[in-house]
Amino acid sequence: MKFSASKEKLLEGLQTVQSVVSTRTTLPILSNVLVQAVDGQLRLTTTDLDVGVRCVVEAQIDKPGATTLPARRLATIVRELPANDIQVDIDSKNVASIRSGASFFKIMGLPEEEFPPLPAFEGAKTFTLKQKDLKGSLKKTSYGISTDETRYVLNGILFSFKDNKLTLVATDGRRLALVEIELEFPRSMEAEIIVPTKAVGELERLLGDDGDVKLSVSENQIAFEVGSTLLVSKLIEGNYPNYRQVIPGEAKERVTLERETFLAAVHRVSLLASEKSNSVKLVFSKGNIDIMANTPEVGEARESLAAQYKGKEFSIAFNPEFLMQPLRNLGEEEIFFDLIDEMSPGVIKIATPFLYVLMPMRIS
């Protein structure tokens, strides 16, 4: 097997696939990248048995073949090579000779037969949507994924294909982020699946602002085709909780706020929120919001914001980090804050189909 490629293209390909490579694997083959020179193209594939990535790199194929090489070591070598042209020659014992300018490296590989194949998706349900739409929707929801491993069904994002909509939901039990994308598909293709955190992170990295992404859903796997890159992942098995029941009914008050101004004020006040209570208090009065934090042994912070509020005076407390996360990840200038009372969840909305439900904290 023999090929030559530019340093830039080969490094870009290795960086695309190497982040799924586990540093703590007991199987040596999973530390390797599968390198295939076939059909006049160079394919790079990695997997940790849960998530796999394959991409295509522009290269000149002098002799077709396949092998596996240590992924991180190969990427490090390619990054440091002095010249832009790289020639790679792999012998029958999976030893790779790498030449570039005056540099020469030899690294040991493992046979391609040991590498676990990526799953096939014959007869899968397929959906196509704009990369930009999916990328924006993941940004608006993924921060809400639970990190509590005892509630594993919450360690991912729910993708619900129903009623000609794709609904994405993430929750950790204390807050919930939901976004909807209009998408036409026949009723026979309706499905609800849970995509795990690692696959969501990889997908966010791969998606761009142009072109489409194709989703293929089988019984326990999902594949995303983004340009010439393929991402496959196992799905989380289990039933996602009924998220509709935690979304409050009609709000009593709606406050319209400038997102960045509100975010900056909450951030400043949160600097004096105590580690123990970790809350900021919002006090609503006519035309005004006071944002406050108080830590007896440290001090207190307060900031006032003018707001279109006409209701009765009341106060509600939230975890500041949970309050700031959607504000950081939305792009809109204006947000709506829907409230019922001190003990009911607050709901952040924008002009497009998105909502964020946040449980209040008890104020002592």
NORFEN-V20023 format. One record per helix or strand of 3 or more residues. SS is the DSSP state (alpha for helix, beta for strand). FROM is the first residue (numbers start at 1). TO is the last residue. If there is no record, write none. Layout:
SS_FROM_TO ; SS_FROM_TO
This chain:
beta_2_6 ; alpha_7_18 ; alpha_28_31 ; beta_32_38 ; beta_41_47 ; beta_51_57 ; beta_60_63 ; beta_65_70 ; alpha_71_80 ; beta_85_90 ; beta_95_100 ; beta_103_110 ; alpha_112_114 ; beta_125_130 ; alpha_131_144 ; alpha_152_154 ; beta_156_162 ; beta_165_171 ; beta_175_182 ; alpha_187_189 ; beta_191_196 ; alpha_197_206 ; beta_212_217 ; beta_221_226 ; beta_229_235 ; alpha_243_246 ; beta_253_258 ; alpha_259_270 ; beta_280_285 ; beta_288_295 ; beta_299_306 ; beta_314_318 ; alpha_320_329 ; beta_334_339 ; beta_346_349 ; beta_354_358
